[in-house]
Amino acid sequence: MAAAGSAVGLIAGAGRFPLEIARAARAAGHPVLAVGLRELAAPELGSVVDEVEWLCLGEFERTFSFWRGGDVAQVVMAGKVPKTFLWESPAAVKPDAVAREILGSVADRNDDSLLGAVALAIEKGGFELLDQVSLTPELRAPLGVLGAIAPSPEQWRDIAFGWPVAKMLGERDLGQTVVVQDRAVLALEAVEGTDAAIARGCLLSDRARGACVVKVAKPSQDPRFDMPTIGLATLLKMIEGQAKVLAIEAGATVIVERDALVVEADAAGITVVGVDESRLSAKEAG
């Protein structure tokens, strides 16, 4: 947890999660000095932080200098940086000496390897990297049904089937999401990300009954980065593909815009449920 009243640094990628962190930090009395990654971070980032510096991915030296100027000691990383961004937006990627050292230190380009090296570089720079939800514990997914629609017995069977598959996927640092129907895997998340995996899986589903999306934390999840996150964008992709169930790992998944997500899910007839191993075991026993 950040020391009372101290400034907090933020690296903001894509999505709403960085905005939620910034608002929570300021509400708790922490000035927020944010680095918004160009072509990724939300344009309104500047309106919810005390200072913002818009930098390219890979500009670590400028990031560290900005934070030191504001007496930042603790920082949070939040928001998605898709791997595809590296080749789709080359003008927004400017690796400095620190970034080149990071790339040269990893044995592969998997998320855990790259983000672990980034975390180490931040700490070597003199900053403490906080858990992503240390300032926003209320964003953790609760256990149980979030809206008005509970899973059917058949949907529980699909959740139970998809859960170990998603865990195996995460163990290999490939992705965190699977799409299933009738205890058959329709799509596995890889470099394309959750939303694209959902779209691909739904294309193969019986849309009249709808697919089941299962999203979990990696078995060795580092809470400082890459926590599984859902929000309205995830739900809208499910509505587009006529999926019917979103099962997420309780306590380990971040939900942004929760109230709006639940309202939209109920209106679309989609079940959103927080699950853990004990809940699945109880359902299978029942």
MILUM-915731 format. One record per residue (C-alpha): residue in three letters; x, y, z. Coordinates in Angstrom, 3 decimals. Layout:
<recs>
REC  rest        xx        yy        zz
REC   ALA         X         Y         Z
...
</recs>
This chain:
<recs>
REC  rest        xx        yy        zz
REC   MET     0.000     0.000     0.000
REC   ALA     1.239     3.484    -0.847
REC   ALA     2.404     5.591     2.095
REC   ALA    -0.229     8.103     3.223
REC   GLY    -0.157    11.308     1.197
REC   SER     2.797    10.244    -0.969
REC   ALA     2.823    10.706    -4.727
REC   VAL     2.079     7.606    -6.799
REC   GLY     3.453     6.945   -10.269
REC   LEU     1.294     5.280   -12.884
REC   ILE     2.091     3.667   -16.226
REC   ALA    -1.185     3.688   -18.154
REC   GLY    -1.858     1.356   -21.050
REC   ALA    -5.173     0.772   -22.800
REC   GLY    -8.550     0.427   -21.116
REC   ARG   -10.381     1.869   -18.111
REC   PHE    -8.356     0.197   -15.373
REC   PRO    -5.679     2.960   -15.187
REC   LEU    -8.430     5.584   -14.797
REC   GLU    -9.969     3.651   -11.909
REC   ILE    -6.592     3.425   -10.167
REC   ALA    -5.917     7.138   -10.636
REC   ARG    -9.302     8.121    -9.219
REC   ALA    -8.897     5.806    -6.219
REC   ALA    -5.371     7.040    -5.488
REC   ARG    -6.409    10.690    -5.569
REC   ALA    -9.474     9.974    -3.423
REC   ALA    -7.091     8.458    -0.854
REC   GLY    -4.992    11.622    -0.863
REC   HIS    -2.176    10.563    -3.218
REC   PRO    -1.062    12.897    -6.013
REC   VAL    -0.794    10.843    -9.211
REC   LEU     1.946    11.360   -11.796
REC   ALA     0.944     9.311   -14.812
REC   VAL     2.842     8.234   -17.892
REC   GLY     0.273     7.746   -20.627
REC   LEU     1.488     5.407   -23.360
REC   ARG     0.872     7.039   -26.718
REC   GLU    -1.855     5.450   -28.888
REC   LEU    -2.885     3.253   -25.937
REC   ALA    -3.911     5.228   -22.844
REC   ALA    -7.363     6.829   -22.687
REC   PRO    -7.380    10.497   -23.792
REC   GLU    -9.139    11.527   -20.550
REC   LEU    -6.216    10.289   -18.442
REC   GLY    -5.017    13.861   -17.977
REC   SER    -8.305    14.883   -16.366
REC   VAL    -8.058    12.312   -13.543
REC   VAL    -4.399    12.697   -12.537
REC   ASP    -2.279    15.539   -11.167
REC   GLU     0.328    15.402   -13.918
REC   VAL     0.580    13.401   -17.106
REC   GLU     3.483    12.806   -19.456
REC   TRP     2.599    11.266   -22.827
REC   LEU     5.458     8.981   -23.787
REC   CYS     6.112     6.182   -26.240
REC   LEU     6.374     2.577   -25.164
REC   GLY    10.020     1.938   -24.265
REC   GLU    10.897     5.414   -22.950
REC   PHE    11.884     4.255   -19.473
REC   GLU    14.588     6.852   -18.836
REC   ARG    12.148     9.721   -19.423
REC   THR     9.568     7.920   -17.275
REC   PHE    11.969     7.573   -14.354
REC   SER    13.102    11.182   -14.660
REC   PHE     9.473    12.388   -14.603
REC   TRP     8.724    10.418   -11.452
REC   ARG    11.892    11.488    -9.668
REC   GLY    10.964    15.098   -10.313
REC   GLY     7.706    14.507    -8.453
REC   ASP     9.243    12.568    -5.529
REC   VAL     7.475     9.364    -6.552
REC   ALA     8.600     6.271    -4.659
REC   GLN     5.813     3.782    -5.465
REC   VAL     4.272     3.030    -8.850
REC   VAL     1.514     0.965   -10.444
REC   MET     1.323    -0.489   -13.945
REC   ALA    -2.161    -0.915   -15.397
REC   GLY    -3.826    -1.216   -18.757
REC   LYS    -3.262    -3.509   -21.683
REC   VAL    -0.272    -3.321   -23.999
REC   PRO    -1.083    -5.839   -26.747
REC   LYS     1.912    -7.606   -28.211
REC   THR     0.539    -6.772   -31.650
REC   PHE     1.086    -3.091   -30.783
REC   LEU     4.822    -3.601   -31.296
REC   TRP     4.421    -4.188   -35.038
REC   GLU     1.097    -2.428   -35.674
REC   SER     2.209     0.960   -34.224
REC   PRO     5.994     1.153   -34.663
REC   ALA     5.986     4.972   -34.483
REC   ALA     4.684     4.749   -30.886
REC   VAL     7.499     2.433   -29.776
REC   LYS    10.871     4.038   -28.928
REC   PRO    13.088     1.657   -26.957
REC   ASP    15.767     3.491   -24.998
REC   ALA    18.837     1.946   -23.343
REC   VAL    16.770     0.568   -20.451
REC   ALA    14.252    -1.002   -22.848
REC   ARG    17.022    -2.549   -24.929
REC   GLU    18.527    -4.001   -21.759
REC   ILE    15.130    -5.486   -20.859
REC   LEU    14.758    -7.093   -24.286
REC   GLY    18.288    -8.454   -24.104
REC   SER    17.738    -9.992   -20.664
REC   VAL    14.764   -12.252   -21.470
REC   ALA    14.959   -15.765   -22.858
REC   ASP    11.625   -15.427   -24.681
REC   ARG     8.952   -12.826   -25.444
REC   ASN     6.172   -14.297   -23.282
REC   ASP     4.201   -11.853   -21.120
REC   ASP     5.616   -13.068   -17.813
REC   SER     9.187   -12.835   -19.076
REC   LEU     8.813    -9.341   -20.515
REC   LEU     6.744    -7.902   -17.672
REC   GLY     8.959    -9.492   -15.056
REC   ALA    11.963    -7.800   -16.677
REC   VAL    10.083    -4.479   -16.774
REC   ALA     9.253    -4.846   -13.067
REC   LEU    12.911    -5.479   -12.293
REC   ALA    13.968    -2.410   -14.306
REC   ILE    11.460    -0.231   -12.418
REC   GLU    12.792    -1.454    -9.091
REC   LYS    16.406    -0.964   -10.210
REC   GLY    15.351     2.590   -11.079
REC   GLY    14.592     3.146    -7.412
REC   PHE    10.819     2.633    -7.344
REC   GLU     8.611     0.102    -5.583
REC   LEU     6.155    -1.578    -7.948
REC   LEU     2.847    -2.084    -6.140
REC   ASP     0.251    -4.788    -6.739
REC   GLN    -2.192    -3.604    -9.382
REC   VAL    -5.162    -3.606    -7.000
REC   SER    -3.371    -2.356    -3.895
REC   LEU    -5.168     0.980    -4.304
REC   THR    -8.423    -0.470    -5.658
REC   PRO    -9.242    -3.711    -3.768
REC   GLU   -12.940    -3.113    -4.453
REC   LEU   -12.323    -3.945    -8.127
REC   ARG   -11.616    -7.599    -7.345
REC   ALA   -14.351    -9.904    -8.628
REC   PRO   -16.536   -11.301    -5.824
REC   LEU   -17.571   -14.927    -5.537
REC   GLY   -21.004   -15.728    -6.943
REC   VAL   -23.460   -14.368    -9.497
REC   LEU   -23.035   -10.645   -10.117
REC   GLY   -26.323    -9.950   -11.848
REC   ALA   -29.794   -11.438   -11.954
REC   ILE   -29.097   -14.540   -14.053
REC   ALA   -27.519   -17.655   -12.546
REC   PRO   -25.826   -20.340   -14.683
REC   SER   -27.933   -23.329   -15.691
REC   PRO   -26.683   -26.837   -14.798
REC   GLU   -25.414   -27.259   -18.349
REC   GLN   -23.595   -23.929   -18.178
REC   TRP   -21.981   -24.937   -14.882
REC   ARG   -20.700   -28.052   -16.629
REC   ASP   -19.172   -25.889   -19.363
REC   ILE   -17.553   -23.639   -16.754
REC   ALA   -16.121   -26.652   -14.927
REC   PHE   -14.836   -28.043   -18.229
REC   GLY   -13.246   -24.788   -19.336
REC   TRP   -11.632   -23.920   -15.996
REC   PRO    -8.677   -26.378   -16.040
REC   VAL    -8.130   -25.678   -19.742
REC   ALA    -7.810   -21.959   -19.012
REC   LYS    -5.504   -22.689   -16.071
REC   MET    -3.298   -24.846   -18.291
REC   LEU    -3.199   -22.047   -20.868
REC   GLY    -2.144   -19.583   -18.171
REC   GLU     0.467   -21.949   -16.787
REC   ARG     2.169   -21.852   -20.174
REC   ASP     1.852   -18.034   -20.292
REC   LEU    -0.141   -18.140   -23.517
REC   GLY    -3.422   -16.518   -22.426
REC   GLN    -6.090   -16.463   -19.735
REC   THR    -9.351   -17.087   -21.598
REC   VAL   -11.116   -20.010   -23.236
REC   VAL   -14.449   -20.155   -25.058
REC   VAL   -16.400   -23.403   -24.698
REC   GLN   -19.767   -24.921   -25.535
REC   ASP   -21.079   -28.389   -24.799
REC   ARG   -17.755   -29.190   -23.101
REC   ALA   -15.822   -28.543   -26.304
REC   VAL   -13.168   -25.847   -26.675
REC   LEU   -14.037   -23.326   -29.383
REC   ALA   -11.179   -20.855   -28.887
REC   LEU    -8.041   -20.373   -26.797
REC   GLU    -6.647   -16.918   -26.153
REC   ALA    -3.177   -16.224   -27.500
REC   VAL    -1.417   -13.105   -28.743
REC   GLU    -4.640   -11.657   -30.192
REC   GLY    -6.144   -11.003   -26.729
REC   THR    -9.393   -11.776   -24.924
REC   ASP   -11.853    -9.881   -27.107
REC   ALA   -10.549   -11.382   -30.342
REC   ALA   -10.601   -14.877   -28.817
REC   ILE   -14.225   -14.358   -27.781
REC   ALA   -15.150   -13.234   -31.283
REC   ARG   -13.388   -16.223   -32.847
REC   GLY   -15.004   -18.698   -30.461
REC   CYS   -18.480   -17.276   -30.905
REC   LEU   -18.224   -17.693   -34.672
REC   LEU   -18.018   -21.453   -34.084
REC   SER   -20.771   -21.612   -31.458
REC   ASP   -24.448   -22.429   -31.649
REC   ARG   -25.567   -18.849   -31.161
REC   ALA   -29.097   -19.840   -30.287
REC   ARG   -27.740   -21.282   -27.018
REC   GLY   -24.640   -19.161   -26.689
REC   ALA   -21.060   -19.944   -25.738
REC   CYS   -19.425   -19.816   -22.318
REC   VAL   -16.358   -17.615   -21.745
REC   VAL   -14.018   -18.598   -18.888
REC   LYS   -11.290   -16.166   -17.796
REC   VAL    -8.840   -17.025   -14.996
REC   ALA    -5.615   -15.861   -13.394
REC   LYS    -2.418   -17.655   -14.230
REC   PRO    -1.452   -20.244   -11.600
REC   SER     1.710   -18.210   -10.874
REC   GLN     0.037   -14.818   -11.354
REC   ASP     2.207   -11.876   -10.291
REC   PRO    -0.284    -9.337    -8.856
REC   ARG     1.967    -6.458    -9.893
REC   PHE     1.070    -6.885   -13.560
REC   ASP    -1.202    -8.564   -16.099
REC   MET    -4.065    -9.406   -13.736
REC   PRO    -7.047   -10.656   -15.762
REC   THR    -9.399    -7.718   -16.330
REC   ILE   -12.916    -7.438   -17.716
REC   GLY   -15.123    -4.469   -18.453
REC   LEU   -17.819    -3.223   -20.768
REC   ALA   -15.677    -3.862   -23.848
REC   THR   -15.499    -7.565   -22.956
REC   LEU   -19.245    -7.738   -22.437
REC   LEU   -20.016    -5.910   -25.681
REC   LYS   -17.899    -8.420   -27.576
REC   MET   -19.915   -11.218   -25.948
REC   ILE   -23.194    -9.536   -26.879
REC   GLU   -21.975    -9.230   -30.466
REC   GLY   -21.151   -12.938   -30.531
REC   GLN   -24.322   -13.935   -28.612
REC   ALA   -22.333   -15.624   -25.836
REC   LYS   -24.342   -16.373   -22.698
REC   VAL   -21.910   -16.887   -19.792
REC   LEU   -18.881   -15.016   -18.507
REC   ALA   -17.161   -16.932   -15.696
REC   ILE   -14.241   -15.159   -14.019
REC   GLU   -11.909   -16.108   -11.202
REC   ALA   -13.183   -14.590    -7.959
REC   GLY   -10.629   -12.571    -6.010
REC   ALA    -8.098   -12.654    -8.846
REC   THR    -9.928   -10.835   -11.664
REC   VAL   -10.374    -7.076   -11.963
REC   ILE   -13.800    -5.738   -12.947
REC   VAL   -13.951    -2.150   -14.180
REC   GLU   -17.247    -0.299   -14.678
REC   ARG   -18.924    -3.056   -12.670
REC   ASP   -22.341    -1.451   -12.208
REC   ALA   -22.720    -0.657   -15.891
REC   LEU   -21.447    -4.115   -16.851
REC   VAL   -24.051    -5.846   -14.664
REC   VAL   -26.876    -3.694   -16.045
REC   GLU   -25.861    -4.478   -19.638
REC   ALA   -25.383    -8.178   -18.881
REC   ASP   -28.845    -8.496   -17.349
REC   ALA   -30.402    -6.654   -20.288
REC   ALA   -28.646    -8.980   -22.750
REC   GLY   -29.469   -12.162   -20.809
REC   ILE   -25.813   -12.865   -20.028
REC   THR   -24.682   -14.561   -16.829
REC   VAL   -21.640   -13.072   -15.073
REC   VAL   -20.325   -15.200   -12.237
REC   GLY   -17.268   -15.182    -9.988
REC   VAL   -15.897   -18.689    -9.502
REC   ASP   -13.138   -20.405    -7.551
REC   GLU   -12.024   -23.999    -7.116
REC   SER   -14.264   -24.569    -4.096
REC   ARG   -17.341   -23.319    -5.965
REC   LEU   -16.636   -25.612    -8.893
REC   SER   -16.021   -28.582    -6.603
REC   ALA   -19.332   -27.941    -4.832
REC   LYS   -21.186   -27.743    -8.135
REC   GLU   -19.606   -30.927    -9.442
REC   ALA   -20.419   -32.721    -6.176
REC   GLY   -24.002   -31.490    -6.357
</recs>
